[in-house]
Amino acid sequence: MFVGRQRELKELRADIVRAGLDTLSGRKKPRGRVLLIAGRPGSGRTALAEELARQLAVDYPDGVLRARLTGADGAPVPTERTARALLAELGAPVPAGAQEDELTQALRDALHGRRVLLVLDDAAGAEQVDPLLPDEPECLIVAVSRGPLTGVPDVRPCALGGLDTPAAVELLEWFAGPTRITCDPVAAKTVVEECGGQPAALVLVGGWLAAQPKTTVVDAAKRLRELPPADGHEKGGRLLARAFWLAYEALPAPAARLLHLLALAPAGLADAHTASALAGTSLATAQSVLEDLTARGLLRPETPGEGPDGLPPQYRVPSCLAPLLGTLLHAQERPGEVELARARMLERTVRQLHSCRATTERNDPAVRRRIEQLPRPLRFPSRRAAEEWLLARLPALLAAARLAVEDGRLDTLARRLVSALTRALTAHLGPEAAAPELYGLHQLVLDVARRCEMPLEKAAALLNLGDLDARAGRTPEALDRYRQALAAAREAGDPYATSRALESIGAAHQELGDFQRAADWYRRGLELRLTRGELADEARLYGRLGTVHGYAGLWPEALRDWRAAAAAHRRLRDHAGHARALGEAAWAQEHTGRPRDAARTALEAVESAQAAGDVRLEAGLRLRLAETLERLGDAAGALRHRGCAERLLEGLGAPGSPGGPGVSGEVSAEEEEGPGVQ
């Protein structure tokens, strides 16, 4: 509920149209206007920002974006994480593994030409706010902070104190009920004075009164005065701490324990599963306690329930209470109990993620049996419900993974959690859409692997990170990752990771245009595959060698490699791969001055494509054969093959033309396009 603050709202709205320093100096306004709401935690600063955003939303048709700049543990949120979340909320592409400067520039680009209201809550300082400010003058930024943001120009803070008495009494009445407040207005005003008019303290006292219907408002005022002063806090903090102790001491023992255990909730977010796992209670009991704590003002509802098949409600620990809960946790629980509670929570999360991923594989009978063996509360009714849960809980899931890795005492659970989250994101969103989050998760795996001296896990994480860097166009960074992965794989003595790293280094050099080094690394990878008899990998690497030799203009070497690739595909009975390799061998033969041999090889490739039943591949090979025959002066043969290719493409609904691409569109991702493809 929002009450009072009408004067502050009026001042903030007036500040939007106030002439700024740029306007007064005759310069064009370079950025959107920044409004600052300054106040202590618990002063209602976030509620004021949300009310202002609600009133102004109609003036900003491109939407309202929100970001919390301080975590539940009180640490500032890294700017790159905030920028990434805002880009995702805008639906803009988020570069995987991008650094802060790139992400903030991408955010400014995404906001260009838009009229957006941006709410930046709980900013620790100007260094968090300034990089996020859009260059679009039509945007409005509402920042919430403890004090002034020195360093952000042309910002006048709207400083908050306590609520005025009528508004404070109204807020108290909303939570405590009207009867007792109306019957004793003098005592109500006394309670307001004891709380300093702070909204968070008044909410807690009102919740305390609501939970004890036989207690009078006078009793509340008396009890507040009797509570010992909370040392170590400034005045506003002492008033809030007194109200919190009043509410906390009245809780039943199970509810009190669950409340301070919620200090372990990742990102300050909890649902019934999180609470149940932390306290070791049933889901029904946990949900009941969460609802009771919310009614008492100790939690805030984050998302509403959506029916029996929808998402369960989620709750947030108020940021002003998080430090108090953390202090209570360490005072009331032994370290072993804290670690056990965290382990139960992480284990429950891992099982939920396994269930979430399993919904994408329901066609597999073995997966269906595993789902049926799960407890009913851990099952998802449909793939869509699982995906909605994953997206809604993603901030808490990512925070859980980060905290588990940073803690360092539950590394096995941390690795299982990161692995389960990685698989669930990939299964539901796909590797491309999930890449920004996967990059951070692979970095967490790398941190654990380095700390625990696990070279094989280190190699796997470095290879995954290198692949994401390469996909994002950061080839030099990818090459460095691959080299580190090779060293770790050799230390682990794992031939698969070693050969994978060798091949990746070759691909990075190929992307950089260093074909000689690329061929050298591909050859090293091939030698390892040859010793292990991995025929499919041999065929792929022969193809890669043929490609780079062709790019380098070494056509005899390219011809030798493509012939070896064709032989390996033939032994594998892979007709399509055999046809592609023969097509590239024919192109290499043309470049070595042997067009008649090229025509015979291309015809053999066409026959292999026919055996594979790959119509599009056959059409591409026939077009290439027609070009070869034209150069040999066989116009009739060229016309016959070209006409056949066009009929094949027409049957697929894809028009072909004599000058169109040949086999290039059909070369597999493993082999890549050959240099001879036009």
N, C-alpha and C positions, 0 to 999 in steps of 0.2 A: 504493500500500500504506500502511496506517495501523498504526503500532506505538507502544507506550508511551502516555504521557499518561493513565494510569489515575487518578492522583491528581487531575489537572485535571478529568477527566470526572466524577469523584465530587463534586468541589467545585461544579461547574456544575450538576449535577443537584440537589444540596442547596440551591443558591441559588434554584432555581425555587420551592420551597415555603417559603423563608425569609420570615418576617414582615417586610413592608416598613414604611416610615415611615407610610404612610397607615393600615395596619392597626393599628400601635401607637398612633396618635393617634385611632383610632376612626372615621376617615373611610372611605368606600367607595373602593376602588381604582379610579382613573379610567382607567387604561391597563393594557395587558398588561405583564408582567414583561420587563425588558430584561437580557439577559446580555451581558457584554462580554469578548471575548477580545482581549487586547492583546499585541502583539509586533512585532518587526521583520519586514519582508519576508524570507521564507526560513526563518522560525522554525517553520513548520508550522501557523500560526494558521488558515489556510483549511481545511487537512486536519482539524484538530480540530473546527472548526465543522461541517464536513460529516459527520464521524463522530457528533457529538452529534445532528445533525439526523436521521441514519439511525436512531439508537437511539430517538429520541423520536417518529419519524414516526407510529407506531401510535397515539400519544396525541392526534394532531391530525388527525382524519378529514377535515377540509376541505383538507388538502394542505400542501405545503411550497413556499413562494415564495422565489425567490433574486434578488438584485440586486447588481451590482458597482457601487460608488459612485465608483470612480476609473478613468479611461480608460487605455488602453494607453500614452498619452503622458504619464501621470502627473497630468493635470489632473482636478479633481473633475468628476463627471458632474452636469449641471444637475438639480435636484430634479424639475422638471416632466417631464424625459425618463424619469427613474426611475419616477415615479408613473404615467406613461403606459404603460410597459412592464409594471408590476405589474397595472394594470387590465386590460390585454390578456391577461395570463396568467390572471387570474381569470375572463375571459370577460365582464367588465362593459363597458358602453358607455363609449367614450372620446370626450369632446367634442373636435371638431376645433378647433385654435387656442386651446384653453383655457389660461389662465395657471396659474402654480404653485398659488395658493390654491384655485382651483376644482378642479384635478386632485387635490390632496392631500385636499380635502374629499370628493371623489368616491371616493377610495381608502378613506377612513375609513368612508364610508357602505357601500361594497361589503363591507368586513370586519365590519360590524356583525352580531352574531348568529352569527358563524363562529368556528370553532376552528382557527386557522391558525398555522403556524410560519413565521416570516419571517427569512431569513438575509440580512443586509446586510453584504456583504464589502468590505473595504478602504475604510472610511469615513475621510475626511480630517478630519472634525470633527463636533461636535455639531450644527452648523447643517445638516448633510446628514441626520442621523438623526432629529432631533426632528420635522420636519414629516411624516415617514412613519409615525410611531408610531400604531397604531390605538387608538381609544377603547374597544375591546372587551377586557375584562379576561381573557377566555379565550384570547387570542392570546399567543404567546410570540415575542420578538424576540431573535435572536442576532446581535450586532453584532461585526464584526472591525475592529480599528483598530491604529494604531501605538502610541497611548497612551491615557490616560483621556479620556472624553468629558465634559469639564466643561460643564455646562449641561443635561445629561440627568439628572434627579433619581433618587436611589435606585438607583444603578448601582455595583456593586463590580467592578473589573476583575480578570480572571483573567490574570495576567501570565505570559508564556511565556519561558523561557530555553532552553538546549539540552536535548536528550534525555538521560535517564540512560544510563549506559554500556551496559547490556545491551540496551536498546531501540535505541540508536544502532548497535551492532554488528549487531543483527538487520536493521536497515534496510540497512546496508552489504552484508550477506550476500545480501539479497534481490536487489540489483542486480548485485553482483559475482559471485555464485555461491558455494556453500557451501565448496567444497574449499579454496581459499586462505585463507579466513577461519578455518576450523576448524584448518588446519595451523599458523597463526601468529596466535593470539589476542592476543599481546602487541603485534604490529605493528598489528593491527586497532584495539586500544585507542589506540595512538599516533595513528593516522589520525583517530579520533574526537576526540582532544584537539586535533589540528591544525585540525580543522573546528569546534571549539567545540560539538560536539554538534548543530550546525544541520542540520535535515533536508535542506534544499535543497543544501547543500554536500556532504553525505554521498551524496545521490543522484548528484550530478555525479561524485564520485570513484568511486562504485560503477560508474557507466556507463563511466568511463574504464578501469577494471580489466576490465570485461566485454569491451570492444572490443579489449583487448590481453591475450589469454590467457597469454602468456609472461612477463608482468610480475608481479612479486611485490608483496605488500602493503607490504613494506619499501620497495620502489622508490617506491610511491605516497607514503609518509610522507616519504621523502627528497626527492622532487620537490616536494612541497608546501613543505617548509622552504626549498628553494633558490629558489623563486619570489620575485621582489622584492615588497615590501609595496605594496599598492594605496593610494596616497596619495589624500587627498580623501574617504575613507570613515571612518565610525566603526568600532569594533572588529568588530562583527558583519558590517558591510558589507565590511570588508577580508578576513575569513575566507571569505565567499561569493565575493568577486572572485578570490581565489587559486584556489579550486576551479574557478571558471568558466574562468580562464586555463589551468589544467591540462587541462580538457576541450577547450577551443577549439584549443589548439596542436596537439592530437593529431588534429584533423580533417583529412581530405583537403581540398585547396584548393577544389574545387567545393562541398563541403559547408560549409566555413567561409564562403565567399562567400554562399551561399544563406542561411545562418543570420543573418549580420548584415543582409542585405537584408530579412529578415522583420521588421525594425524598421519597415518601411513597410507591413506588413500591417494593413489597417483593423481596429480594435478588437482587435488582437493575434490575429486568427483567420486561418487560412490552410488552403487545400486544395491539391491538386495543380495546379489551374489557376492559382491565385494564385502559387504557388512557381515554376511553369514560366514564367509571364509575367515575374516579377521577375528571374529569373536568365537568361532566354532559352534554356532547355533544353527537351527533350521532356517530355511528361507522364510517361512511364514513369520517366525519370531523376529528375524532381522527386519523384514518389511514393516512389521508392526512398530518396532522400536524407531525405525527411521521416520515413520509418520508422526510418532509422538514427539520426537526431537524437532521435527519441522514445526509442529503446532506450538512448541515452546519457544520458537525463534532461534533455535540453536543450529538449524540447517536451513538452506534455501532450496526450494524445488527448482531443478534445472530443466527437466523435460517432463511433460505430462505423460501419463500412461496412455496407451493406444488400444485398449481392449485386450481380450484374452490372447489373441494371436499377435499383438503388436509389441512394441518395446515397453519394458517395465519402466517405472519412473526412475529418474536419476536425480541425485541431490548433490549440492555443493556446500562444502565447509566455508562459511564466510571468511574472507581474507583477514578481517580484523580479529577473528577468534583463533586463527591457525597458530599463532605463536603461543597462545595460552594452552591450546590442546597439546602442542609439542612439549611444553614444560610438564604438563600433567602426565603425559605418556611416560617420560623418563623418570618421573617421581613415583608413579604407581605400578609400573611394570618392570620386572627384571629383564636384563638384556636378552636372556635366553627366551623369555616369553615373547618379547618383541620380534626376535628373529623367527620364532615359530609362527607367529601370526602373519608375518610377511611371507614366509614360505607357503603357508596355507593359501594365502591370497594369490600368489604367483601360480601355484599348482592348479587352482580353480580356473584361473585365466587361461592357462595352457590347455586345459580340457575343453573350455568353451571355444577356443580357437580351432582345436582339432575338429570339434563338432561343426563349427562354422565352415571350415574347408570341406568337410565331408558332404555337405549339401550340394556341392558342385559335382559330386561323383555318384549320385544316387543310382545311376544305371548299372553300377558295378554291384553284383549280389554280395560280395564280401564286404563292401563298404556299407551296404544296407544292414547287414547283420551287425556290424560294429556300431552303427547308429542305434539299432534296437537294444543293444546291450548297455547303452548309456542311461543314466538316471533321467527320468522324464524332464525335469527342469533344465537339463543341459541340452536338450534337443531343440532344433529349430523346425518349425512347421513347413518351411519352404526355403528355397534358395534366396528368394527376395527378402524374406524376414531376416535371414542370416546376414545378407549384405547390408541391410538397413542397420542391424545391430553393429556390424563392423564399422560402418561409417560414423554412427552416432557415438560409439565408444572409442574411436580412433585416437583423440587427444589423450585419453586416460591410458590406452594401451601403449602408445608411444612413450608416455611418461613412465609407465611401469617398467618398460624395457630399459630406459635410460637409468632409472633409479636402481634397478637390479644390478646393472653392470657397474655403476658407480659405487654401489655398496661393497662389492667385492667378496662378500661372505657366502653368497649363494650362486657361485658361478655356474654350476651345473644347471640349476633352474633358470638362470639368466639366459644361458645358451639355448635351452629348450624353448623358452618364451620367445626369444628373437626368431628362432627357426620356425616356430608355429605361426608367428605373426607374418613372417616373410611369405610362407606358403599360402596363408589365408588371403593376404593382399594380392598375391599373384593369381590365385585361383579366381577371385571375384572381380578384380579390376583389370587383370592382364598385366604383363611385364612393362609395357610402355606407360600406361596410366599410373602404375604403382612405383615407377622408377625413382621419383623424388624421395619417397619414404623408404624404399629399399636401400638407397644409398646410405642413409643414416643408420639403418639397421645393420648393414654389412660393416660399417665403421665400428659399431658396438661389438660385433663378433670379433673384429680385429683387435679391439682393446682387450677383450677377455683372453683371446689367444696369446697376445703378447704377455699379459700378466701371468698367465698360467703356463707359459712356455709350451704351447701346443703348435708345433710347426705345420702340421697338416691343415688344421683349422685356419691358421694364419695364411697359408697358401690359398686356400679356398676363398677366404674373404678378400684377399688382394686380387685374385682373378676376377671375382664378381665386381669389385670396385673398378678394376681396369676396364672391364667390358662396359660399364656404365659411363666411364670417362670417354671411352672410344666412341660410344653411341652419341655422346653429347658434343663430339668434335674436339675434345681435349686429348689429342693423340699423344703429345709428349708426356703428359701426366699419366696416360694409360701405359705408355712404354715403361715408365719408371715403376709403376705398380707391377707390371708383368715381370720385370727383372727381379724385384723383391720376392715375388711369388715363386720364381724359379729357384732362388736361393733357399726359400723355406721348403719347397717341395723336395729338393735334393737333400736337405737336412732330415726331412721326414722319411726319405727313401721311398717315396710313392711314385711309381712310374706313370700312373695316369695323370696326376697333377703336374709332373715334370714335362710330359709330352704336351699337355694342354698349355703350359706356360711357354714352351718353345714355339709352338704354333702361333700363340697370341703375339709373341715378340715379332715373329715374322710378319704377321698381319699388320702390326703397327708400323714396321719399317716400310711395308708396301704402301700403306696409306700416306706415309711421309715422302714417298717417291724414291726411296733408297732401295732399288730392286736387287742390287747385288747382296746387300745385307739380308734382305727379306729371303732371297733364295738360300743363303747360308743357313739361316735359322730354320727354314722349312726343311732343309736337308737333314739337319740335326734331329728334328722331330721325326722325320721319315725313318731315319736309322733306328730310332728307338722303337717305332711301330713295327719295323721289319723284324726286329729281334723277338717281338712278342706275337708275331703272326696275326696282327689285327688288320684284316684285309680291307674292310670298309674304310678304316682310317688311312691305310696306305693309298687307296684309290683317291681319297680326297686330297691328300698331300701331294700326290703326283700331279693332280689337277692344279693345285696352287702353284707348284713349281713351274708347270707349263705356262700359267698365266703370267708370272713375274718375268720369266725368261722371254716371253713374247713382248711384254712391255719394254723390256730392255733391248729388244731387237735381236736377241739370240735365238733365231728361229730353229737351227738344228737341235739345240738343247730343248727348246719348247716341243718340237716334234717328238723327240725321244720321251719326254715326260708324258705327253698326251697318249702316246702309244702304250706306255706302261700303265697309265690310268685306265685305258680301254681294256687292257688285258685283265686288270684287277676287277673291273666291273663285270667282265665276261665270266670270270671265275665265281663271282657272286650271283650270277644269273640275273643281274640288274640290267635289263634291256634298255631302259631309259638312260641310265648313266653311261652305258656302253655307247649309245647313240650320240650323246652329247660329247663324250671324249673323242669319238671318231670325227665328229663335225669339226672340233677344234684342231685335230690332227690334220684334217684336210686343208684347213686354212693355213696351218704352218707349212704344209707341203707347197701350197701356192707361193708362199713367201720365199721358199728355197728354190723356186724355179722349176717345179715339177707339177704343172697343171694337170697332166693326164693321170698321174698317180692321185692327185687331189680329187679328180672326178670319180675315180674308182672308190676311193675311201669314203667320199660323200655319199655315193650310192649305197655302200654297205651301211653307212649311218642311217639312211632312210629306211632300209630293211629292218634294222634294229628298232627304230622308232615304231614301225608297223607292228613288230612283234610285241612291243610294249603297249600298243593300243593308245599311244599318246598322239592324238590328232594334231594338236597345236605344234608340238615338237616336230612332227613329220612335215608339216607345212613349212616351218622355218628352215628345215634342212633342205627341202626341195627348192625353196627360193635361193638358198646359197648355192646349191648344185646348178641351178639355172644360170646364175652369174658366171660360174666356172665354165660351163659349156659355151656361153656366149663368147668368153675370151678365147676358147678353143676353136671358135668358128662354127660350132654345131648349133645353128639357129633353131632347127626343127626340134632337137632334143631340149633346148632351153625353153622353147615355147610350150612343149608338152609338160615339162615339170612345173613351169610357172602356172599354167592353167590348172593343173592338178592341185597345186598349193592354194590357189584362189578358191577353188571349189571346196576344199577342206575348211578354209577359213570362213567361207560363206555359211557352211553348215554349222559352224560355231557361233555365227552372228558377229564375227570379227572381220571386217574388210581387210584384204591384203593388197599390196601393191608391189610392183617389181622393185621399186626403190626402197621398200620398207625394210624393217629389221629382219635379220636372219634368225640365228639360234639364240641371240643374246637374251631375249626375254625368257628363254627356257632354261638357261643355265642355272643350276641349283644354287641355293644360297651358300652351300659349302664350297662349291667350285668357283663361284663368282663369275663375272663376265670375262670372257677371254679377250685378249688384246686384239684379236683379229676380227672381232664382231663389229660390223658397221651399222 
